[in-house]
Amino acid sequence: MSSRLSVRGSQSAAPGRFFRSRWVNPPERVEEMDPAELAPGFRAAGVACGLKDGGSTDLGLLTCEGDASSALLLTRNAAAAAPVRVCREECDPAAIRGAVVNSGNANAATGEQGYADALAMRDAAAEALEIAPRAVAVAETGTIGVPLAIDAVRRGITEAAGALSSGGGEDFARAITTTDRGPKRCTLRAGGITVSAQAKGAGMIEPGLATMLCFVQTDAAVDDPAGVLRVAVDRSFEQITVDGQMSTNDTVLLQATGASGERLPEGLLDALLLQLALEIVADGEGATRVARVAVEEAASVSEADRAARAIANSPLVKTALYGRDPNWGRVAQAAGMALAGEDLAELGPAQIDADELASDSAEAELGIRLGRGEASAAVYFSDLSPAYVELNSAYAS
């Protein structure tokens, strides 16, 4: 049956080390650069201000030397953290020049003081960068419900402002990590333009957006940053899950200066964000494998998406992926649960391809045909291992 799965990704090798997944299809002639180097016109830094134990880097600062067209996407969680609310209410999403980020504290569920602290953090960064406060985005990630040590953050902002450099991408990427096993970052050159990006995420990952942060910088000309970013995010970060939990702090920022005079090559941002999204899934807390569930022959795209998410978030399916058990019955159960009350023909091995669950590959394909229409959807997910329970039961609260 696997030959009938029309949404299966390419298995051909992609250029460079960054594009590693068989499901990512970047444009041709993409050159991978030193990930510490930012796109021309941008500078960044990462320092330790004391929010995380052990002196780990936990405060990042990013700036653009001139004007930039930008777009900002934020979590839809109703319990959004203070930095998200500050970005919604106190920033100009189309003209963001700088960003300040901390890890180790989400500044979520911290009341009026938390909001005031996030605003003070933004204002301190604006002063240090000598740009308008509304041109600075603020993002935070870490433990929920703990007051922010704002004085330490202010000191960190001052230190980071003095360390800004065009080669600061690596330190910035490390500054935004929490339970990540390592930084997620890249710098790519294609068609006369450069794109650099830094992301974080490992747990509390489910669309809307997912706990993930992503910052993208480019010297390309982008006419509609909000529209371009929305499409690319819909095809990447919105299609992943680790544990089915929507974060309070998600932030994705795109900044484009247009200084190169060239436009983004078609498909580059889509490929870039999908690879970063898959790195988040692969880095899922305790994860050892990544899978894609492709749902076909659904009555609508929303139905296909609903079934795919039910399968991807099923602990039974996720543990089967971990145990390399091609248990199609668990897939049928999850799909049937998603379509409860609908007229669904019996699902069995003829409709479900679970063979790759048993493979030794780090990426596994899972497919199901519902026999209800022509719509399809796919979701990427991680397995569920004992390490997930160990990590989250020991995580600070």
NORLINTA-V535866 format. One record per residue. SS is DSSP state (a for helix, b for strand, c for the rest). NEAR is the number of other C-alpha atoms within 12 Angstrom. D_CENTER is the distance of its C-alpha to the mean C-alpha in Angstrom with 2 decimals. Layout:
[[SS NEAR D_CENTER] [SS NEAR D_CENTER]]
This chain:
[[c 18 31.74] [a 23 28.69] [a 11 30.23] [a 18 29.95] [c 25 26.15] [c 21 25.64] [c 25 21.82] [c 30 21.65] [c 26 19.58] [c 17 21.40] [c 16 22.43] [c 14 23.74] [c 18 22.75] [c 25 20.53] [c 23 21.62] [c 21 20.65] [c 19 18.91] [c 33 15.34] [c 36 15.39] [c 26 16.32] [c 35 15.38] [c 28 18.22] [c 35 16.08] [c 32 14.99] [c 30 17.84] [c 34 17.69] [c 24 20.70] [c 19 23.72] [c 18 24.66] [c 32 21.33] [b 27 22.21] [b 25 20.03] [c 25 20.95] [c 25 20.82] [c 32 17.22] [c 32 18.97] [c 35 20.41] [c 42 18.80] [c 44 19.65] [c 33 23.25] [c 34 23.87] [b 39 21.04] [b 37 21.54] [b 47 19.57] [b 42 20.50] [b 40 19.52] [b 42 22.21] [c 35 23.13] [c 33 24.48] [c 26 25.09] [c 37 22.38] [c 30 21.54] [a 15 24.42] [a 11 25.88] [a 14 25.31] [c 23 21.69] [c 33 19.93] [c 40 18.36] [b 51 18.78] [b 50 17.21] [b 56 18.81] [b 58 18.02] [b 47 20.58] [b 40 21.85] [c 27 25.58] [c 24 26.40] [c 23 25.35] [c 35 22.06] [b 35 20.92] [b 42 17.56] [b 39 15.26] [b 41 13.27] [b 41 11.21] [b 44 11.34] [c 36 11.28] [c 24 14.29] [c 25 15.32] [c 17 19.03] [c 23 19.00] [c 37 16.67] [c 45 17.04] [a 46 19.42] [a 47 17.15] [a 43 15.51] [a 37 19.13] [a 37 20.30] [a 40 17.87] [a 28 19.07] [a 19 22.70] [a 26 23.37] [c 31 21.32] [c 25 21.90] [c 34 18.57] [c 32 20.38] [c 30 21.80] [c 42 19.40] [c 45 20.83] [b 54 19.42] [b 57 16.83] [b 53 17.53] [b 58 15.17] [b 54 16.31] [b 47 15.25] [b 42 17.72] [b 42 18.24] [c 45 16.12] [c 43 19.21] [c 37 18.82] [c 26 22.06] [c 26 24.08] [a 22 26.25] [a 19 27.91] [a 22 27.87] [a 31 24.10] [a 33 23.90] [a 23 26.64] [a 34 24.90] [a 44 21.67] [a 37 24.03] [a 30 26.05] [a 43 23.07] [a 44 22.27] [a 33 25.99] [a 36 26.49] [a 42 23.83] [a 33 25.46] [a 22 28.83] [a 30 27.80] [a 33 26.26] [c 22 29.18] [c 26 27.24] [c 25 27.40] [a 32 25.56] [a 29 24.07] [a 38 22.50] [b 46 20.35] [b 54 17.01] [b 58 16.56] [b 57 13.62] [b 53 14.18] [b 51 12.82] [b 43 15.13] [b 32 18.09] [c 30 18.93] [c 24 22.50] [c 24 23.64] [c 28 25.22] [c 41 23.71] [c 28 26.05] [a 30 26.17] [a 19 29.00] [a 23 27.10] [a 41 24.15] [a 36 26.71] [a 23 28.24] [a 35 24.94] [a 40 24.31] [a 31 27.82] [a 25 27.38] [a 38 24.11] [a 33 25.81] [a 21 28.54] [a 28 26.31] [c 33 24.30] [b 28 24.43] [c 29 23.18] [c 28 22.37] [c 36 20.33] [a 44 16.87] [a 37 17.12] [a 37 18.35] [a 49 15.78] [a 45 12.91] [a 38 14.94] [a 48 15.64] [c 53 12.23] [c 43 11.97] [c 41 13.37] [c 34 13.85] [c 34 11.92] [c 22 14.64] [c 24 14.07] [c 32 12.24] [b 43 9.69] [b 45 11.34] [b 41 13.61] [b 41 16.35] [b 43 17.80] [b 38 21.07] [b 32 22.22] [c 22 25.10] [c 24 26.03] [b 34 22.71] [b 42 20.15] [b 49 16.38] [b 52 14.62] [b 46 10.99] [b 49 9.55] [b 48 6.28] [b 50 6.56] [b 50 6.18] [c 46 9.01] [c 43 10.66] [c 41 10.98] [c 41 8.29] [b 40 9.62] [c 38 9.26] [c 33 10.55] [c 38 7.62] [c 45 6.67] [c 53 7.85] [b 53 4.74] [b 55 5.82] [b 48 5.93] [b 52 9.56] [b 51 11.37] [b 55 15.16] [b 45 17.81] [c 39 21.58] [c 39 21.55] [b 28 23.09] [c 32 20.88] [c 22 23.18] [c 21 20.80] [a 36 17.51] [a 25 16.63] [a 18 17.54] [a 32 15.98] [a 40 12.51] [a 27 12.97] [a 23 14.02] [a 31 11.31] [a 39 8.52] [a 27 11.05] [c 31 11.30] [c 38 7.82] [a 48 5.00] [a 41 8.37] [a 41 9.87] [b 51 8.43] [b 52 10.01] [c 50 11.19] [c 39 13.78] [c 34 13.85] [c 25 13.41] [c 30 12.00] [c 39 11.16] [c 41 13.52] [c 48 11.52] [c 48 8.21] [b 49 8.57] [b 49 7.75] [b 48 10.95] [b 48 12.82] [b 52 16.26] [b 48 18.95] [c 38 22.46] [c 31 24.22] [c 27 26.41] [c 23 26.54] [c 18 28.09] [c 23 26.11] [b 28 23.56] [c 36 20.23] [c 28 21.18] [c 21 20.49] [c 23 17.48] [a 35 16.09] [a 43 13.08] [a 30 12.40] [a 36 12.82] [a 49 10.86] [a 47 7.53] [a 37 8.56] [a 39 9.46] [a 43 6.39] [a 53 4.83] [a 45 8.32] [a 45 8.49] [a 48 6.30] [a 50 8.80] [a 39 11.56] [c 38 11.11] [c 45 11.36] [c 37 14.14] [c 31 17.26] [c 39 15.89] [c 31 18.14] [c 38 17.27] [b 43 14.86] [b 50 16.41] [b 46 16.20] [b 50 18.46] [b 46 20.12] [b 48 22.32] [b 38 25.19] [b 30 28.36] [b 32 27.00] [c 25 28.90] [c 21 25.96] [a 21 22.32] [a 19 21.59] [a 30 23.72] [a 35 22.02] [a 32 18.57] [a 32 20.19] [a 40 21.76] [a 43 18.75] [a 40 16.82] [a 37 20.03] [a 48 20.36] [a 47 16.83] [c 41 17.14] [c 32 20.79] [a 28 21.68] [a 27 24.52] [a 38 22.53] [a 45 19.97] [a 34 22.98] [a 34 24.70] [a 44 21.89] [a 35 22.31] [a 24 26.08] [c 30 26.19] [c 25 28.19] [c 29 28.35] [c 28 29.12] [a 31 29.09] [a 25 30.70] [a 33 27.60] [a 45 25.71] [a 38 28.64] [a 26 28.70] [a 30 25.09] [a 43 25.51] [a 30 28.83] [a 22 27.47] [a 27 24.96] [c 28 27.96] [c 16 30.49] [c 9 33.55] [c 16 33.00] [c 14 35.41] [c 24 33.78] [c 18 35.79] [c 20 35.82] [c 25 32.93] [c 25 33.79] [c 22 33.38] [c 21 34.42] [c 30 31.38] [b 37 28.80] [b 35 27.76] [c 36 26.56] [a 27 28.26] [a 30 25.27] [a 36 24.38] [a 25 27.48] [c 22 26.61] [c 17 25.87] [c 19 22.91] [c 29 19.44] [b 34 18.18] [b 39 20.16] [b 40 20.78] [b 47 22.01] [b 48 23.84] [b 47 25.89] [b 43 28.23] [c 37 29.23] [c 24 32.26] [c 25 31.87] [c 17 30.99] [c 18 29.12] [b 25 25.54] [b 32 22.56] [b 38 18.87] [b 43 16.47] [b 44 13.72] [b 51 12.13] [b 55 12.73] [b 49 13.93] [c 42 17.49] [c 39 18.98] [c 28 21.10] [a 19 23.53] [a 18 21.35] [a 29 18.85] [a 17 21.88] [a 14 23.23] [a 20 20.18] [a 21 19.64] [a 12 23.39] [a 11 23.82] [c 17 20.97] [c 17 22.59] [c 13 23.25]]
